[in-house]
Amino acid sequence: MNTKVLISGILFSFLLIACGGKEEKKKDGFSVDRQKTKEKVETPPAVSDIPPSQQITLDEKGVGQIKEITLDPVIDQEMAAAGAELFKSNCTACHKLDKRFIGPSPVGIMKRRSPEWIMNMILDPQLMTSEDRCAKDLLIEFNGAAMANQNLTVDEVRSILEYYRTL
């Protein structure tokens, strides 16, 4: 039994000597050792600095039932008044005339979007945001706040469009 204890003691001593010879100096603070790698980083293509709500896309008509519309050079004041009432009752929860809100302000929309695009967006916003590039970009710009379908008729939407012409 004494030999077993003696042999165990000797093995334990060798183990301590083998592990304990290296002494590391500790540095104050925090450090990280990294190796530099030469990796080519490609920059993404330049994206327009103009937000989608301010981009001009007059050539695009969107997707939906409105393919072509001709506007009379003279604004129909009666139709515009009806459109103003429809806008007030259906759209002001998300759109303000004087500022950006949940959705973009319609002021100046006729200078940035075609009449067909505007009508298609109001008539079927789900179709537009799923298939039209500009509508998709607007959805992203406005934090995913999708435009609600107000289930308006083509004539009602045409009245709102006429109202937009007065803004």
C-alpha positions as CSV (number, residue, x, y, z in Angstrom):
1,M,0.0,0.0,0.0
2,N,2.9,2.3,0.8
3,T,4.3,1.8,-2.7
4,K,1.0,2.7,-4.3
5,V,0.9,5.9,-2.3
6,L,4.5,6.6,-3.2
7,I,4.0,6.0,-6.9
8,S,0.8,8.1,-6.9
9,G,2.7,10.9,-5.2
10,I,5.5,10.8,-7.7
11,L,3.1,10.8,-10.7
12,F,1.2,13.7,-9.1
13,S,4.4,15.6,-8.7
14,F,5.4,15.1,-12.3
15,L,2.0,16.3,-13.4
16,L,2.3,19.5,-11.4
17,I,5.8,20.2,-12.7
18,A,4.7,19.6,-16.3
19,C,1.7,22.0,-16.1
20,G,3.1,24.6,-13.9
21,G,6.3,25.8,-15.6
22,K,4.8,28.5,-17.8
23,E,4.0,31.8,-16.3
24,E,1.9,34.3,-18.4
25,K,2.1,37.9,-17.7
26,K,-1.3,39.5,-17.5
27,K,-1.8,42.8,-19.1
28,D,-4.0,45.5,-17.6
29,G,-7.2,46.2,-19.6
30,F,-8.7,44.4,-22.5
31,S,-7.0,43.2,-25.6
32,V,-7.8,41.2,-28.6
33,D,-5.3,39.6,-31.0
34,R,-6.5,39.5,-34.5
35,Q,-4.9,38.7,-37.8
36,K,-5.6,41.0,-40.7
37,T,-6.9,39.4,-43.8
38,K,-6.9,40.9,-47.2
39,E,-10.4,40.4,-48.4
40,K,-11.9,42.4,-51.2
41,V,-15.1,44.1,-50.1
42,E,-17.4,45.1,-52.8
43,T,-19.6,48.1,-52.3
44,P,-23.2,47.8,-53.4
45,P,-24.3,49.8,-56.4
46,A,-25.3,53.4,-55.6
47,V,-28.9,53.8,-54.5
48,S,-30.7,57.0,-55.2
49,D,-30.6,59.4,-52.3
50,I,-34.1,60.5,-53.3
51,P,-36.8,58.8,-51.2
52,P,-39.5,56.9,-53.2
53,S,-42.2,59.4,-52.2
54,Q,-40.3,62.1,-53.9
55,Q,-39.1,60.2,-57.0
56,I,-40.8,61.1,-60.3
57,T,-42.3,58.2,-62.2
58,L,-44.7,59.8,-64.6
59,D,-44.1,57.1,-67.3
60,E,-45.3,54.3,-65.1
61,K,-49.1,53.5,-65.0
62,G,-49.0,50.8,-62.3
63,V,-50.9,47.6,-62.5
64,G,-54.7,47.4,-62.3
65,Q,-57.8,48.2,-64.3
66,I,-56.9,51.7,-65.3
67,K,-54.8,51.5,-68.4
68,E,-55.4,55.0,-70.0
69,I,-57.0,58.2,-68.8
70,T,-57.3,61.5,-70.4
71,L,-57.6,64.6,-68.2
72,D,-59.4,67.7,-69.4
73,P,-57.1,70.7,-69.1
74,V,-59.8,72.5,-67.1
75,I,-60.4,71.1,-63.6
76,D,-64.0,70.1,-62.9
77,Q,-64.7,71.9,-59.7
78,E,-67.8,69.9,-58.8
79,M,-65.9,66.7,-59.2
80,A,-63.0,68.1,-57.2
81,A,-65.3,69.1,-54.4
82,A,-66.8,65.6,-54.3
83,G,-63.2,64.2,-54.3
84,A,-62.3,66.5,-51.4
85,E,-65.2,65.1,-49.4
86,L,-64.2,61.5,-50.2
87,F,-60.5,62.2,-49.3
88,K,-61.6,63.8,-46.0
89,S,-63.8,60.8,-45.1
90,N,-61.6,58.0,-46.3
91,C,-58.0,59.1,-46.5
92,T,-57.2,61.6,-43.7
93,A,-56.6,58.9,-41.1
94,C,-53.3,58.2,-42.9
95,H,-52.6,61.1,-45.3
96,K,-52.2,64.7,-44.2
97,L,-52.0,67.6,-46.8
98,D,-49.3,69.6,-45.0
99,K,-46.9,66.8,-43.9
100,R,-45.8,63.2,-44.1
101,F,-47.9,61.0,-41.8
102,I,-48.6,57.3,-41.9
103,G,-48.6,57.7,-45.7
104,P,-47.3,60.4,-48.0
105,S,-48.9,63.7,-48.4
106,P,-50.8,63.9,-51.7
107,V,-49.7,67.5,-52.3
108,G,-47.7,67.5,-55.6
109,I,-48.6,63.9,-56.4
110,M,-49.7,64.8,-59.9
111,K,-46.2,66.1,-60.6
112,R,-44.6,62.8,-59.5
113,R,-47.1,60.0,-60.6
114,S,-49.2,59.4,-63.6
115,P,-53.0,59.7,-63.2
116,E,-53.3,55.9,-64.1
117,W,-50.8,55.0,-61.3
118,I,-52.6,57.1,-58.7
119,M,-56.0,55.6,-59.6
120,N,-54.7,52.0,-59.7
121,M,-53.0,52.6,-56.3
122,I,-56.3,53.8,-54.7
123,L,-58.4,51.2,-56.4
124,D,-56.3,48.1,-55.5
125,P,-53.3,48.9,-53.2
126,Q,-52.7,45.2,-52.5
127,L,-52.1,44.4,-56.1
128,M,-50.0,47.5,-56.6
129,T,-47.7,46.8,-53.6
130,S,-47.3,43.2,-54.7
131,E,-46.5,43.9,-58.4
132,D,-45.5,47.6,-58.9
133,R,-41.8,48.6,-58.1
134,C,-42.7,52.1,-57.0
135,A,-45.5,51.0,-54.7
136,K,-43.2,48.4,-53.1
137,D,-40.6,51.1,-52.5
138,L,-43.2,53.3,-50.9
139,L,-44.3,50.5,-48.6
140,I,-40.7,50.1,-47.4
141,E,-40.3,53.9,-47.0
142,F,-43.4,54.1,-44.9
143,N,-42.3,51.2,-42.6
144,G,-44.6,48.6,-44.0
145,A,-47.7,50.6,-43.4
146,A,-49.8,49.2,-46.3
147,M,-52.5,51.3,-47.8
148,A,-56.0,50.1,-46.9
149,N,-58.4,49.3,-49.7
150,Q,-61.3,51.7,-49.3
151,N,-63.4,49.8,-51.8
152,L,-64.1,52.9,-53.8
153,T,-65.6,52.9,-57.3
154,V,-63.8,54.1,-60.3
155,D,-65.9,57.2,-60.4
156,E,-65.1,58.0,-56.7
157,V,-61.4,57.5,-57.3
158,R,-61.6,59.7,-60.4
159,S,-63.2,62.4,-58.2
160,I,-60.3,62.1,-55.7
161,L,-57.9,62.4,-58.6
162,E,-59.6,65.6,-59.7
163,Y,-59.2,66.9,-56.1
164,Y,-55.5,66.1,-56.3
165,R,-55.2,68.3,-59.3
166,T,-56.2,71.2,-57.1
167,L,-53.5,70.7,-54.5
